[in-house]
Amino acid sequence: MDPVNRLRTLEIRAHTEIRADHEFAFAARAGKKHGMDFHDLDGTGETRSVVTLFPVRVVATDLGS
């Protein structure tokens, strides 16, 4: 839902692939891009995963037009 216009929505249906990020490689790349260290957000013993979306259906609706 668009926070500016509640009559506009975007629905994405997708298949997913979930992979463990044991070495925190993806988290390190994303943290570098955003200028932060995501390890600061991790609790003791927590791990990270990489979730990839493969869209199969996209529906955009604008009832305000």
Summary of the structure (lengths in Angstrom):
residues: 65
radius of gyration: 16.9
end to end distance: 15.4
largest distance: 49.8
contacts: 118
relative contact order: 0.38
helix: 22%
strand: 42%
